[in-house]
Amino acid sequence: MKAQKIFTHLNQIFCPVDKGHALRGVEMLEAKILENGYIAILDGRILDVGEGKPPKAMIGELTEQIDCRGKIASPGLIDSHTHLVYGGSRENEFAKKLNGVSYLDILREGGGILSTVHATRESSFEELYEKSEKLLEEIVVHGVTTVEAKSGYGLNWEVEKRQLEVVKRLNENLAVDLVSTFMGAHAVPPEFKGRSKEYIDVLVEEMLPKVVEENLAEFCDVFCEKDVFSAEESRRILSAAKELGLKLKIHADEIEAIGGTELAAELHAISAEHLMVVSEEEIKKMSEENVIGNLLPATTFSLMTNTYAPAKKMLEAGMAIALSSDSNPGSCPTANLQFIMQLGCFAMKLTPIQVFNAVTINAAYAIDRAKEVGSFDIGKYADITMFDAPNIDYPLYFFATNLVSDVYKKGELIVKNRQLV
C-alpha cells in the first residue's frame, strides 16, 4: 500500500508497547525508541513505523514526504482528567491559599467548587462553549490530541446537561477527541446543604438515568472526600452508574483517606484519581484489581501541599499509572500537560520513558480508548505529537517551556509551530 504521508528523519520516535492492558509496574520502563525514524500514514491511520529509510513500496507519486529533522515524535498526548467546562474563575482565592487557608476550608466558606457552580449556573451555553473552546485550544497547542472532560459545576440537571452538551459540541466541531464523564457528585449543592442523602436520591433516581438515556457521558466520577461524599455515599452513586452501563472513575485519597481507593478496587473502577495520601495497603488492593492510578501532580503543586502521589510505590506494587492535568479553575488552573509530565520527573522521580507511557498508552487505557490511540500500532489513528528536541529526555529536562512543534490528529495537521492551523 502507498502511504499518503510519510514523516522522515525523526531524531527519535517514542513507541509505547501495547500489551492489551495498561502497563503495570516494571512494564512502564518498556518502550521502543526508534532512531532516525519514519512514520507512514494511510487514511488517517498508522501504516508503518520504522528506522532509516521507509520501504520504497510505500512511496507513490502522491505520497507526501515530510522531513522532520531536529524533531522527535510520540503518540498524541492524552489528558485523561480535566474539568474543562466551567464559568468564571477563582483567582480571588489565590491570596487565601498563599496565606495557608486550606482547600476544604475555602469550600466550607462557600468558595471553591461552589463558587464555580454559581458562575457556571449563570453562564449560557454559548458563554460556556466559547470559554471551553479557548481553554481546549490551549491544551491542544501543548501537544494533546485526546481529552477527558467532566461535568460537575452544575449540580442540577439543567446545568450538568449544559456542560455535557458543550463537551459534545466541542467534540463535533474541533479536531480533537473528547471523552465525557458525568460528575454530578462533585459537591453537595448549596440548596441541599445538610441534606446530602436527598441530593444523592436526585443523582441516582433522576440524573444518572437521563445521562444514559441522552447518551451524554460514558463515565461516572465521584468526589469521595471528607465533607463531600463519604465512601458509602460514593458506593451508592457509582453502583447505580455501573448498573446503568457507565464506566467508573473516582476522586479518592486526595486530601484525606476515607475509603475511596478501597471502593475503586471493590467496584473495579477503571481509574482512581489523585491518590495523594493513599496507603501501601490500598495500593496493593488497587494493584490486585487492575485499577489505574491517575495521578495529578500539578494539583499538589497548585495546592502547595508538597504531598505528591507515591508513584514509585505504586509501580513497585505492580500498579499501572497515568498522568493528567486536572485542568480546573480552582485547584489546578493550567492547560499545559508538558508541565505535568515534567513534574512527573522532578517531583515524582519517574523516568522519561515512564512519563511518556503515562500520557500515551496508559492514559488511553484510563479512558478506554487504547484500541484507537495511545501507541503507534498499525491501524490505530495517526495521532502524533512532535517536539523540537534531540531525544525523548529533552522535553522533560528543559522544563516550563512548550517544545511542541507540530500536532497531527488522524493524520491531519492541527498545530504547526505551536500555533493552531
N, C-alpha and C positions, 0 to 999 in steps of 0.2 A: 504493500500500500504506500502511496505517495503522501508524505506529510504536507499539511497546509502551512505550518510554521515549524521552523527548527531554530532553536536558540543554541548558539555555538560559543566555544571558547570561554565558558564559565569557569572562573577560578576554581570553585568548588560547588558541588551540589549536595545538599543535605537530604538524604533519602531515609526516612524512618522505615523500620521493618514492621509491616502489618502482620501480626501473628494470629489475627482473628479475635483478639481481645486487647484491652488496654494493657500497655506494657507495665509489668509489675516488678518491683524490687530491682534486682540486678539487670533485668531486661532493659531498663531505662538507660543503661550505658551503651546499648546496641544501636548502631545505625551504619549505613553505608555512606561514606564520604567520597564522592567521585571527584577526581582531579581533571582539569581541562575538559569539562563535561559538556554534553549536549542534551537538550530536551526536545523531542519531536511531538507535535500535536496534530490530531486529526479530528475534525468535527467537535472541537471543544474538549476533547479528552486526551489523556496521555497515550501516545502511540509507542514511544520508546524513550529510555533514558540510558545514557552510557558515557564512556570516556573517549577522548580523542575525536576523530572524525566520524560523523554519522554515516551509516551504510549508504552507498550510492543508490541502492534500490529505493530508498525513501525519498530521494530528491527528484522532483519532477520540474517541468518548465514553470509551473505555477506555484512551486514551493517558495515561501518567503523565508529567507535565511537572515537571522538577526545576530549580529556579532555582539557578544556580551563580555568582552574583555574587561577586566577590572571589577567584575561583579561576582557575587555568589547567589545561589538560589535555594530556597526552601519551599515546601508546600505552602500554600496560602495560610497565613497565620489565622488562628481561630480564637476568638474571645468568647469563652463558654460561660460567662457570668457577667451580665450587665443589667442595670436598671435604666434603660435607655430613654424611656418616655416619661417626662415629668414637667410640671410647671414650676416657674420661679427658680430661685437659687438660695443658697444658705451661707453666703459669705459673712452675714451678720453674726453667725455663731463662731466664726473663726477666732475672734479675740477671747471668747469664753473658753474654747479649747486650749488656747495658749496659756490661759490662767488656771488651767487644771480642772475645769468643770468637765465631768465625765459625760460620755455619750448617753448613758441611761438617765443621768440627771437632767440633761437637756431635753430628753424625751418626756420625762416626768413633768417638766415645766411647760409642756405643750409645744416644744420646738421639735427639732429632729424630723423624723418621718412625718409627724402630724403637721408640721409647718408646710412640708411639701404636699401633703394631702390637701390642705386648704388651697394652696396655689394651683394644684392640678385640677381640683374641682371647679375652680374659677376660670379655667382655660378651655377654650373651644377646641374642637377637633383640628381646625386649621392652625391655631396657635401651637398646639402640641406637635402637629406634624412638622411645621416649619422649624421649631426648636430642635426636635429629634433628628430631622434631616441634617441640620447643621452639625450636630454632635456626631452623627453617624459618618458624615464625610470626614471629620477629623480622625475618627477611628480608622477609616479606610486608608487615608494617606499615611498612616503609620504601619501599613502592611497587612491589615486584617481583611479577609475575604468572606468570613462567616461569623455571625454574631448571634449569641443567645440574648433575648430581651424579655425582661419580666414586667408584669403589671405590678400593682401593689401600692399605688399612690391615689387610688380612688376610694377603696374600702366601701364602696357601694356598687351595685351592679351597673348603673348608668356610666360611671366614670371608669370602672375597671374595663368594661366593654369598649369604651372610647380609647383607652390605652392600647388594648389588644388590636383594635381596628387600625390604629395608627401603625402598629408593627406590621400588620397585614398589608397595608397600603405601601409602606416603605419597601417591603419585600417585593411587591409587584413593580414598583417604579424605579428602584435603584439596582445597579449591577452588583449586588451583594446579597448573600442568602441570610435570612433571619429565621431564627427558631424561637417560637413563642412559649413562654412559661406564665401560667396564671399564679399570682401570688397575692390573692385577696387576704391571705393570712400573714400580712406584713406587719400589722399592728391592729389593736382594737380601736375602731374609730371613736372620735370624741362623743358622738351621740349614744354610744354603747358603753361608755365608761362605767366600770363596776358591774357590767352585765356581759362579760365575755362569752358565757355559755349561750346567751341569746344570739350574739353575733355569729358564733360557730354554727348554730342552728341555721342561720341565714346562708352561711357559706356552703354548708353540706346539703341543705334541702332545696336551695334556690339557685345560688350562683354556680356551683360546680356542674349541675345538670345543664344549665344554659351554656356554659363554656363548651361542653362536649356537643350539645345539640347544634350549636352555631359554628363548631369547628374553629374555635378561636385560639386554642393552645394545644400543645401535645404533652407538656409537663405541668406538674403542680409543685409548688415550693411553699415552705412554711418557715417563719422566723421563730425557731424554738429557742427561747431565751428567757431569762429571769425577767419578770414584769411584762412579758409579751405573751407568748404561748407556751404553756407547760408541755412536758413530754406527753402526758395523757391527752391534752387538747390537740397536740400535733398528731398523735396517733389517730384520733377520730377523723381529723381532716384528711390526712394522707390515705387512710384506709378507704374512705369514701371516694377519694380521687382514683385510687387504684381499681376499685370495683367498677368505676365508670370508664376504665381503659386508659387513664392518663398515666404517664411515667412520672417517677418521683425523684425530687431533689429535696434537700433540707438544709437550711441555715442552722448550723449546730456548733456548739462549743466555741463561739466567737468571743464572748466576754466571760460567761460563767458556764460550767459544765453541768447541765441539768437533765441529761439523758438523751439528748438528740442524736448522738452518734450511735448509741445502742439501738435506738429506734430505726436509724438508717439501715443498720445491719438486719434487724428483725424484719423490716418490710422490703428488704432487697432494693433500696433506692439505688438508682444509677450513680448518684454522687451525693456526697455530703460537703457542704460549702464552709469555708473559713477554717475551722478546726484549730484555732489559735491556742486553746487551753485543753486540748484533748489529752487523755491519759494513755499510757502504754497499753493498758488493758483494753481500752476502747479501740485503739489502733489495731490490736490483734483481732478483735471481733469484726471490724470492717474488712480487714485483710481476708479473713476466712469467708466472708460473704461477697467478696469482689466489689465492694463499694469504692468508687473512685474518690480520692480526696481532692477536691477542687480548692486550691489554695490561692489566697488573695493578699499577697504581701504589701501591696500599696495601701490597703486598708489599715494595716498595722502602722505603716509609715505615716499615713494621714492622721490617725488617731493618736499618734505619738506615744504608744504604749510600750514599744520595743518588745512586744510579745509576738514573735513570728511563729507561724505554724511549724511544728517539728518535722520538716520534710524528710530529713535524713533518717530519723527514727521510723517514719512510715516506710521508707524504702527498705530499711533493714528488716522490717517485719513483713516485707513482700507485698506492700500495698502499691497500687497504681496512683499516681498523682497527676493533676493538670494544674496549670497556672492561668489565671484570668484577671481581669482588671477590676471587677466590681464597680465599674463606672457608675457613679450616682452623685446626687447634688450635695450630700452631706458628709459621709464618712470616706468617700473616695472620688473627689471630682477630678477625673483625668480621662483622657482619650488615648493615652499612649501605652499600648501593650508592650512596646520595646522597653519602657521603663520598668514594667512589671517583670519582664524577662531578666533585666539587669539586677533587680532586687533578688530574683531567684538565685543569682550567683553571689552577690555581695552580702545579702542578709541571710540567705538560707544555705549558702555554701554548695549549691548544686553546680554541676559541670555544664559547660555549654551544650553538650550532647543531651544531657538530661533535660535542660531547659527547652531546647528546640523540640524534643519529643513531647514535652508537657504542653506546648502550644500548637502542636500539629496533630499527631496521631492520637495521643491521649485525650486532647481536647475534643477531637472528633468523636471518640467513644463516649465522652461525657455528655454529648448532646445527640447521641445516636445517629451520627452522620458518617461513620467510618466506611461505609460501603461506597460512599461518593467522594469524600475528601479526606485530607489528613496525611496522605502519602502520595508518592509518585508511582504507585502500581498501575500497570497498563489497564486502561479502561476507566480509571477514575477521572473526575473532572480536572481539567488543566488549570487549577488554581495555583498561582505561582507568585511568590514574593521575592523580589530581587533587591539585594543590598549593595551599596558601594562599599565593598570590603574585600580584602585579600583572602580571607578564610572565615570559617564559622565562629571562631573565637572573637573576632574583631568587633562585631556589633554588640557584644556583651562587655568587652573590655573598654570600649570607647563609649562611656555612658552619657545619659541625659541628652542625646542628640538623635534626631531622626535620620538614620542612614538608609532608609528605604529609597530606592531609586524608582523602580517600576513595579506595578502590580497588575497581574492578569487574572481575570475571572472567567472560567470556562474558555480559556484561550484568547480572550479579548482584552486589550489594553484598557485599564480603567484609571491607572495612575502613571504619570510619566514625569520623571524628575521632581518627585514629591508634590506634584500638582494633579488634581483630578482632570481627567481627559474630558 
